[in-house]
């Protein structure tokens, strides 16, 4: 039975002198803490097989750690999630140059993308919080004044994230949440024994610097085939070029079904905690990332985080899709509404 409780409190002051708030939503089943810094999920408590609740996302105790550490832990990333090759794209005959913050490529919105901005808490209700952000024309090189709203809502044992955006000029847009999941508990070590399933028959193979080659390859007969539950660590050391060059999984999958329809994208489970997570989305793709480049660091409550200590399931438009004609376009026309939903549902396995 849902019993709602909402707590709003300070989470400190940014290095730029701006106050940052924390909003905790709790319906008696699950609890989610969201920061106005980066519209970030800091904690997510869900029921486990022992009758308690476990925090299953990585996070930090202080604002300064969010400001200075890499990894985008729990953040909303944009204006374009994932990579854009050589930090440029052409729209309506004009070439736009973006920050090259990942080698020669553009990653997760640039040097100061949405993940490192202070969002406005626009509305708080017992079961949801909406945060908003204005990304001005030429922000990180992108065209158009873009107004973004992200809503986190608790519905029973599910966390639903709804993204909306509108621009006064044609632009590109792909928003995602970059939570690092660890279903046995945020500080429980490596996730090799946790199992993941991705509802996809094809994926986008990458170059050595994680830019899609522009093709879609069948997963059949390769370590990329995750259509049935597979331990995350089963293929991390395989002599398969795509796995070797990424040091694990860092790949986009083509979700079965139509973009715009809420459908099953992926699932994961932990036999240790008994927690099962199902991901549904209206977006076309999902990126599985096994924290291959997460460096050793202290997390919440003195937890230790390191390489392969978590996994991400980032719903998105395909990486580099502004430059890849074979991929579904992330173009957002002036005045049109970008509207997409991702739902994380939780249950306890028998």
Phi, psi and omega in degrees: 000130183283130176228103191279140175216130181235131179233127177243129181210170179284143172240024176106188182236133183292167178296341176268005176088012181263134178290143179239136182247157174243134176239121178254121174256133181216121179252014181086348178251303174234162180223137181227130175254128181239134177260148174286343172283111178072010187046051193266136169277114181267326178213152178213106182260126182227157181296141177243178184288349180267002179091004178252200175229142180238144174276118191248014177234147176287151179189181183237162179274337187232153177296322182301324178295320176296324181289325191254337183274151175275178174107340176060039186301112175076001190280157165276123182248144182175175017286339177231117179288147179075206193255148170236122187300132177056016174063037177205155176207160181246133180221126180053037177085357179250134177266128181252135180254127182249170178294137174265089185250013176217080190066233178267006184251165179261134184228130169051039173093356173107195185298318178229069179285191183299335181294339183238025176252156175270116180272156175270131174280101189280325183201137176235126174237168182305327184249002184201159173224137177244129177245147183229157182208139171256118173257109188285160177308132182076006174301118183057017177099353183279146178277151172089144170279115185250123175257124186241139171234132174237126180245128173255124182229142174260124177231101185060237180261028181235146169253121181250128177248124178242128181251134172225142178207149176216142183235151177271000174218158175303137181206186172242151182206131172206111185249145176209168172254137187252045177291142173259116184264144173213099193287349174269002181121141192300336183244029188265011174093202187294151185254019185303327183272352175284148188249145181228149175225132180241127184276072185209140176260345182223154177223169180256105177294151188243162166285178180296336178255029169068028173261128179303144179284349179097005180242165173242124183249144177289140182280344186309128175077013180232165175295350178281351181280105181237034182286345170238158181306129182224132175303136183303325183277359187299326186234011184297337181250016181293150175275058179242123193307316182298322178287318182298313186288336178264356183062027182144205177271128170207065192224148177267135178247146175274108183290134178295134180112183187263135173302136182101341177260134177287118186212164182293126179251319184195164174217160176209157180205156177234122177287338180290312183266340185080007183273133175239137180237133176242135181247124173240148182205160172263354183279161187281333186226168175216133180260121171266122179232127184258035175053045185293335183241018175286118182275160182300131182199164176271132178251200180304143172052038179064021174291154180252127177244144180203183181304136179061024177270007180192176174218152178244144173232092189260110177284139193190169158284159185296146175304143178058019180297337174297338182251001186242105185294339180281348182262155175300131186285139175269017182298131173243110181288152178306126176086344176284158182254122169282121184218110180219153184228140171231134182237128175253112182253141186236143176212173178249126181286147180299000000 
